[in-house]
Amino acid sequence: MSGGTVAFEIQADGERRAGTGTLTNSQDAQEISADVTGAETVTLTVTDGGDGSEYDHADWADLKVTC
């Protein structure tokens, strides 16, 4: 199957702290991390990579949050 792009982003209190950029279905999983020390709210977002959501699949596999 071809197609399918996504982008992962981590925000802390509404401020972007890290992002993967656009990933395609042919790429391996990417590691993403961010220092969110002191944040009251942490938001994990996945976008459609800018080309619509057809064939998209995203997974925050093996997510770890440490304090």
Biopython code that builds the backbone (N, CA, C, O; Angstrom):
import numpy as np
from Bio.PDB.StructureBuilder import StructureBuilder

atoms = [
    (1, "MET", "N", (0.843, -1.171, 0.000)),
    (1, "MET", "CA", (0.000, 0.000, 0.000)),
    (1, "MET", "C", (0.892, 1.239, 0.000)),
    (1, "MET", "O", (1.848, 1.323, 0.771)),
    (2, "SER", "N", (0.580, 2.175, -0.849)),
    (2, "SER", "CA", (1.331, 3.425, -0.868)),
    (2, "SER", "C", (0.475, 4.522, -0.255)),
    (2, "SER", "O", (-0.723, 4.345, -0.036)),
    (3, "GLY", "N", (1.094, 5.632, 0.012)),
    (3, "GLY", "CA", (0.377, 6.743, 0.621)),
    (3, "GLY", "C", (0.457, 6.657, 2.126)),
    (3, "GLY", "O", (0.964, 5.685, 2.685)),
    (4, "GLY", "N", (-0.042, 7.669, 2.762)),
    (4, "GLY", "CA", (-0.043, 7.704, 4.216)),
    (4, "GLY", "C", (1.152, 8.462, 4.757)),
    (4, "GLY", "O", (2.281, 7.975, 4.704)),
    (5, "THR", "N", (0.904, 9.648, 5.275)),
    (5, "THR", "CA", (1.953, 10.426, 5.927)),
    (5, "THR", "C", (1.396, 10.981, 7.221)),
    (5, "THR", "O", (0.211, 11.304, 7.308)),
    (6, "VAL", "N", (2.247, 11.091, 8.226)),
    (6, "VAL", "CA", (1.864, 11.658, 9.509)),
    (6, "VAL", "C", (3.015, 12.473, 10.066)),
    (6, "VAL", "O", (4.149, 12.361, 9.600)),
    (7, "ALA", "N", (2.726, 13.287, 11.056)),
    (7, "ALA", "CA", (3.758, 14.031, 11.783)),
    (7, "ALA", "C", (3.371, 14.026, 13.258)),
    (7, "ALA", "O", (2.223, 14.303, 13.606)),
    (8, "PHE", "N", (4.329, 13.712, 14.119)),
    (8, "PHE", "CA", (4.122, 13.680, 15.562)),
    (8, "PHE", "C", (4.643, 14.972, 16.177)),
    (8, "PHE", "O", (5.643, 15.528, 15.722)),
    (9, "GLU", "N", (3.957, 15.447, 17.217)),
    (9, "GLU", "CA", (4.380, 16.673, 17.887)),
    (9, "GLU", "C", (4.103, 16.575, 19.390)),
    (9, "GLU", "O", (3.086, 16.029, 19.816)),
    (10, "ILE", "N", (5.023, 17.111, 20.170)),
    (10, "ILE", "CA", (4.855, 17.206, 21.617)),
    (10, "ILE", "C", (4.768, 18.686, 21.986)),
    (10, "ILE", "O", (5.626, 19.483, 21.606)),
    (11, "GLN", "N", (3.722, 19.041, 22.732)),
    (11, "GLN", "CA", (3.550, 20.415, 23.204)),
    (11, "GLN", "C", (3.499, 20.406, 24.726)),
    (11, "GLN", "O", (2.985, 19.464, 25.330)),
    (12, "ALA", "N", (4.029, 21.447, 25.340)),
    (12, "ALA", "CA", (3.943, 21.646, 26.782)),
    (12, "ALA", "C", (3.338, 23.018, 27.026)),
    (12, "ALA", "O", (3.891, 24.039, 26.617)),
    (13, "ASP", "N", (2.205, 23.027, 27.693)),
    (13, "ASP", "CA", (1.482, 24.277, 27.954)),
    (13, "ASP", "C", (1.286, 25.091, 26.676)),
    (13, "ASP", "O", (1.427, 26.313, 26.679)),
    (14, "GLY", "N", (0.958, 24.395, 25.581)),
    (14, "GLY", "CA", (0.661, 25.048, 24.316)),
    (14, "GLY", "C", (1.864, 25.420, 23.479)),
    (14, "GLY", "O", (1.703, 25.950, 22.379)),
    (15, "GLU", "N", (3.062, 25.159, 23.966)),
    (15, "GLU", "CA", (4.288, 25.492, 23.238)),
    (15, "GLU", "C", (4.884, 24.226, 22.631)),
    (15, "GLU", "O", (5.064, 23.218, 23.314)),
    (16, "ARG", "N", (5.184, 24.296, 21.339)),
    (16, "ARG", "CA", (5.775, 23.140, 20.662)),
    (16, "ARG", "C", (7.169, 22.879, 21.226)),
    (16, "ARG", "O", (8.015, 23.773, 21.246)),
    (17, "ARG", "N", (7.400, 21.661, 21.679)),
    (17, "ARG", "CA", (8.692, 21.295, 22.243)),
    (17, "ARG", "C", (9.472, 20.353, 21.344)),
    (17, "ARG", "O", (10.703, 20.358, 21.377)),
    (18, "ALA", "N", (8.787, 19.539, 20.537)),
    (18, "ALA", "CA", (9.483, 18.608, 19.641)),
    (18, "ALA", "C", (8.530, 18.144, 18.556)),
    (18, "ALA", "O", (7.314, 18.124, 18.743)),
    (19, "GLY", "N", (9.099, 17.771, 17.421)),
    (19, "GLY", "CA", (8.301, 17.233, 16.322)),
    (19, "GLY", "C", (9.154, 16.364, 15.424)),
    (19, "GLY", "O", (10.376, 16.505, 15.383)),
    (20, "THR", "N", (8.513, 15.480, 14.717)),
    (20, "THR", "CA", (9.241, 14.573, 13.827)),
    (20, "THR", "C", (9.386, 15.114, 12.421)),
    (20, "THR", "O", (10.246, 14.654, 11.670)),
    (21, "GLY", "N", (8.563, 16.078, 12.048)),
    (21, "GLY", "CA", (8.445, 16.404, 10.634)),
    (21, "GLY", "C", (7.579, 15.332, 9.992)),
    (21, "GLY", "O", (7.127, 14.412, 10.673)),
    (22, "THR", "N", (7.348, 15.437, 8.718)),
    (22, "THR", "CA", (6.467, 14.494, 8.036)),
    (22, "THR", "C", (7.162, 13.157, 7.828)),
    (22, "THR", "O", (8.291, 13.090, 7.343)),
    (23, "LEU", "N", (6.460, 12.094, 8.208)),
    (23, "LEU", "CA", (6.949, 10.724, 8.044)),
    (23, "LEU", "C", (6.075, 9.994, 7.039)),
    (23, "LEU", "O", (4.861, 10.199, 7.004)),
    (24, "THR", "N", (6.679, 9.151, 6.230)),
    (24, "THR", "CA", (5.933, 8.366, 5.253)),
    (24, "THR", "C", (5.785, 6.930, 5.734)),
    (24, "THR", "O", (6.438, 6.508, 6.688)),
    (25, "ASN", "N", (4.919, 6.190, 5.058)),
    (25, "ASN", "CA", (4.683, 4.802, 5.443)),
    (25, "ASN", "C", (5.884, 3.900, 5.170)),
    (25, "ASN", "O", (5.919, 2.768, 5.654)),
    (26, "SER", "N", (6.850, 4.366, 4.422)),
    (26, "SER", "CA", (8.021, 3.533, 4.126)),
    (26, "SER", "C", (9.167, 3.751, 5.125)),
    (26, "SER", "O", (10.193, 3.075, 5.045)),
    (27, "GLN", "N", (8.999, 4.685, 6.054)),
    (27, "GLN", "CA", (10.043, 4.966, 7.038)),
    (27, "GLN", "C", (9.873, 4.096, 8.282)),
    (27, "GLN", "O", (8.765, 3.696, 8.638)),
    (28, "ASP", "N", (10.998, 3.818, 8.929)),
    (28, "ASP", "CA", (10.967, 3.110, 10.202)),
    (28, "ASP", "C", (10.416, 4.036, 11.278)),
    (28, "ASP", "O", (10.312, 5.247, 11.085)),
    (29, "ALA", "N", (10.067, 3.442, 12.414)),
    (29, "ALA", "CA", (9.610, 4.226, 13.563)),
    (29, "ALA", "C", (10.682, 5.240, 13.951)),
    (29, "ALA", "O", (11.875, 4.967, 13.824)),
    (30, "GLN", "N", (10.263, 6.392, 14.417)),
    (30, "GLN", "CA", (11.175, 7.462, 14.800)),
    (30, "GLN", "C", (11.066, 7.722, 16.300)),
    (30, "GLN", "O", (9.972, 7.677, 16.863)),
    (31, "GLU", "N", (12.182, 7.990, 16.934)),
    (31, "GLU", "CA", (12.172, 8.367, 18.347)),
    (31, "GLU", "C", (11.951, 9.867, 18.450)),
    (31, "GLU", "O", (12.500, 10.646, 17.670)),
    (32, "ILE", "N", (11.146, 10.255, 19.415)),
    (32, "ILE", "CA", (10.897, 11.671, 19.673)),
    (32, "ILE", "C", (10.875, 11.860, 21.189)),
    (32, "ILE", "O", (10.284, 11.058, 21.912)),
    (33, "SER", "N", (11.516, 12.910, 21.658)),
    (33, "SER", "CA", (11.509, 13.187, 23.095)),
    (33, "SER", "C", (11.546, 14.694, 23.301)),
    (33, "SER", "O", (11.974, 15.451, 22.430)),
    (34, "ALA", "N", (11.084, 15.110, 24.480)),
    (34, "ALA", "CA", (11.072, 16.538, 24.798)),
    (34, "ALA", "C", (11.151, 16.707, 26.301)),
    (34, "ALA", "O", (10.615, 15.897, 27.058)),
    (35, "ASP", "N", (11.814, 17.752, 26.722)),
    (35, "ASP", "CA", (11.846, 18.112, 28.129)),
    (35, "ASP", "C", (10.591, 18.934, 28.413)),
    (35, "ASP", "O", (10.433, 20.037, 27.890)),
    (36, "VAL", "N", (9.712, 18.399, 29.232)),
    (36, "VAL", "CA", (8.471, 19.095, 29.567)),
    (36, "VAL", "C", (8.433, 19.433, 31.059)),
    (36, "VAL", "O", (7.363, 19.551, 31.656)),
    (37, "THR", "N", (9.605, 19.584, 31.639)),
    (37, "THR", "CA", (9.724, 19.915, 33.057)),
    (37, "THR", "C", (8.910, 21.151, 33.397)),
    (37, "THR", "O", (9.020, 22.181, 32.731)),
    (38, "GLY", "N", (8.096, 21.046, 34.435)),
    (38, "GLY", "CA", (7.309, 22.170, 34.908)),
    (38, "GLY", "C", (6.012, 22.415, 34.167)),
    (38, "GLY", "O", (5.232, 23.280, 34.565)),
    (39, "ALA", "N", (5.766, 21.684, 33.109)),
    (39, "ALA", "CA", (4.540, 21.901, 32.343)),
    (39, "ALA", "C", (3.328, 21.410, 33.121)),
    (39, "ALA", "O", (3.386, 20.386, 33.802)),
    (40, "GLU", "N", (2.238, 22.145, 33.012)),
    (40, "GLU", "CA", (0.982, 21.708, 33.616)),
    (40, "GLU", "C", (0.213, 20.793, 32.676)),
    (40, "GLU", "O", (-0.494, 19.890, 33.123)),
    (41, "THR", "N", (0.350, 21.025, 31.382)),
    (41, "THR", "CA", (-0.346, 20.214, 30.391)),
    (41, "THR", "C", (0.622, 19.798, 29.302)),
    (41, "THR", "O", (1.327, 20.632, 28.735)),
    (42, "VAL", "N", (0.655, 18.499, 29.009)),
    (42, "VAL", "CA", (1.458, 17.975, 27.907)),
    (42, "VAL", "C", (0.479, 17.391, 26.892)),
    (42, "VAL", "O", (-0.393, 16.593, 27.235)),
    (43, "THR", "N", (0.642, 17.805, 25.639)),
    (43, "THR", "CA", (-0.245, 17.359, 24.573)),
    (43, "THR", "C", (0.563, 16.613, 23.515)),
    (43, "THR", "O", (1.568, 17.120, 23.017)),
    (44, "LEU", "N", (0.118, 15.410, 23.179)),
    (44, "LEU", "CA", (0.721, 14.622, 22.109)),
    (44, "LEU", "C", (-0.216, 14.701, 20.915)),
    (44, "LEU", "O", (-1.393, 14.355, 21.017)),
    (45, "THR", "N", (0.310, 15.156, 19.778)),
    (45, "THR", "CA", (-0.515, 15.371, 18.596)),
    (45, "THR", "C", (0.058, 14.607, 17.413)),
    (45, "THR", "O", (1.273, 14.495, 17.252)),
    (46, "VAL", "N", (-0.848, 14.082, 16.587)),
    (46, "VAL", "CA", (-0.457, 13.496, 15.310)),
    (46, "VAL", "C", (-1.282, 14.184, 14.236)),
    (46, "VAL", "O", (-2.510, 14.226, 14.313)),
    (47, "THR", "N", (-0.591, 14.729, 13.224)),
    (47, "THR", "CA", (-1.297, 15.379, 12.120)),
    (47, "THR", "C", (-1.267, 14.470, 10.889)),
    (47, "THR", "O", (-0.603, 13.433, 10.881)),
    (48, "ASP", "N", (-1.989, 14.876, 9.865)),
    (48, "ASP", "CA", (-2.077, 14.071, 8.651)),
    (48, "ASP", "C", (-0.901, 14.284, 7.697)),
    (48, "ASP", "O", (-0.933, 13.800, 6.566)),
    (49, "GLY", "N", (0.113, 14.987, 8.127)),
    (49, "GLY", "CA", (1.278, 15.210, 7.279)),
    (49, "GLY", "C", (1.021, 16.187, 6.148)),
    (49, "GLY", "O", (1.880, 16.380, 5.288)),
    (50, "GLY", "N", (-0.155, 16.808, 6.138)),
    (50, "GLY", "CA", (-0.447, 17.828, 5.146)),
    (50, "GLY", "C", (-1.114, 17.338, 3.871)),
    (50, "GLY", "O", (-1.371, 18.126, 2.961)),
    (51, "ASP", "N", (-1.400, 16.027, 3.797)),
    (51, "ASP", "CA", (-1.974, 15.510, 2.554)),
    (51, "ASP", "C", (-3.291, 14.769, 2.763)),
    (51, "ASP", "O", (-3.657, 13.927, 1.943)),
    (52, "GLY", "N", (-3.995, 15.059, 3.821)),
    (52, "GLY", "CA", (-5.237, 14.361, 4.121)),
    (52, "GLY", "C", (-4.960, 13.092, 4.915)),
    (52, "GLY", "O", (-3.807, 12.693, 5.078)),
    (53, "SER", "N", (-6.011, 12.466, 5.401)),
    (53, "SER", "CA", (-5.826, 11.333, 6.313)),
    (53, "SER", "C", (-5.950, 9.957, 5.660)),
    (53, "SER", "O", (-5.878, 8.948, 6.362)),
    (54, "GLU", "N", (-6.130, 9.887, 4.364)),
    (54, "GLU", "CA", (-6.268, 8.590, 3.703)),
    (54, "GLU", "C", (-4.992, 7.764, 3.873)),
    (54, "GLU", "O", (-3.893, 8.245, 3.598)),
    (55, "TYR", "N", (-5.144, 6.528, 4.325)),
    (55, "TYR", "CA", (-4.062, 5.554, 4.564)),
    (55, "TYR", "C", (-3.171, 5.898, 5.756)),
    (55, "TYR", "O", (-2.183, 5.203, 5.989)),
    (56, "ASP", "N", (-3.483, 6.939, 6.511)),
    (56, "ASP", "CA", (-2.647, 7.316, 7.655)),
    (56, "ASP", "C", (-2.836, 6.345, 8.815)),
    (56, "ASP", "O", (-3.939, 5.857, 9.059)),
    (57, "HIS", "N", (-1.756, 6.075, 9.516)),
    (57, "HIS", "CA", (-1.789, 5.306, 10.757)),
    (57, "HIS", "C", (-0.644, 5.802, 11.621)),
    (57, "HIS", "O", (0.496, 5.897, 11.165)),
    (58, "ALA", "N", (-0.952, 6.116, 12.864)),
    (58, "ALA", "CA", (0.076, 6.605, 13.788)),
    (58, "ALA", "C", (-0.087, 5.895, 15.119)),
    (58, "ALA", "O", (-1.195, 5.522, 15.502)),
    (59, "ASP", "N", (1.025, 5.709, 15.823)),
    (59, "ASP", "CA", (1.004, 4.980, 17.085)),
    (59, "ASP", "C", (2.114, 5.519, 17.979)),
    (59, "ASP", "O", (3.274, 5.564, 17.569)),
    (60, "TRP", "N", (1.769, 5.926, 19.192)),
    (60, "TRP", "CA", (2.752, 6.359, 20.172)),
    (60, "TRP", "C", (3.271, 5.109, 20.899)),
    (60, "TRP", "O", (3.263, 5.041, 22.128)),
    (61, "ALA", "N", (3.713, 4.139, 20.123)),
    (61, "ALA", "CA", (4.153, 2.837, 20.663)),
    (61, "ALA", "C", (5.240, 3.001, 21.704)),
    (61, "ALA", "O", (6.156, 3.806, 21.537)),
    (62, "ASP", "N", (5.137, 2.239, 22.772)),
    (62, "ASP", "CA", (6.142, 2.187, 23.827)),
    (62, "ASP", "C", (6.363, 3.550, 24.470)),
    (62, "ASP", "O", (7.481, 3.878, 24.869)),
    (63, "LEU", "N", (5.290, 4.354, 24.573)),
    (63, "LEU", "CA", (5.387, 5.689, 25.171)),
    (63, "LEU", "C", (5.839, 5.596, 26.621)),
    (63, "LEU", "O", (5.354, 4.760, 27.383)),
    (64, "LYS", "N", (6.760, 6.452, 26.985)),
    (64, "LYS", "CA", (7.240, 6.545, 28.373)),
    (64, "LYS", "C", (7.253, 8.002, 28.797)),
    (64, "LYS", "O", (7.775, 8.860, 28.085)),
    (65, "VAL", "N", (6.678, 8.276, 29.957)),
    (65, "VAL", "CA", (6.727, 9.605, 30.552)),
    (65, "VAL", "C", (7.426, 9.440, 31.894)),
    (65, "VAL", "O", (6.992, 8.645, 32.728)),
    (66, "THR", "N", (8.504, 10.184, 32.106)),
    (66, "THR", "CA", (9.235, 10.080, 33.355)),
    (66, "THR", "C", (9.218, 11.416, 34.085)),
    (66, "THR", "O", (9.209, 12.482, 33.469)),
    (67, "CYS", "N", (9.215, 11.333, 35.393)),
    (67, "CYS", "CA", (9.174, 12.545, 36.220)),
    (67, "CYS", "C", (10.409, 12.579, 37.114)),
    (67, "CYS", "O", (10.579, 13.514, 37.896)),
]
sb = StructureBuilder()
sb.init_structure("model")
sb.init_model(0)
sb.init_chain("A")
sb.init_seg("    ")
for serial, (resi, resn, name, xyz) in enumerate(atoms, 1):
    if name == "N":
        sb.init_residue(resn, " ", resi, " ")
    sb.init_atom(name, np.array(xyz, "f"), 0.0, 1.0, " ", f" {name:<3s}", serial, name[0])
structure = sb.get_structure()
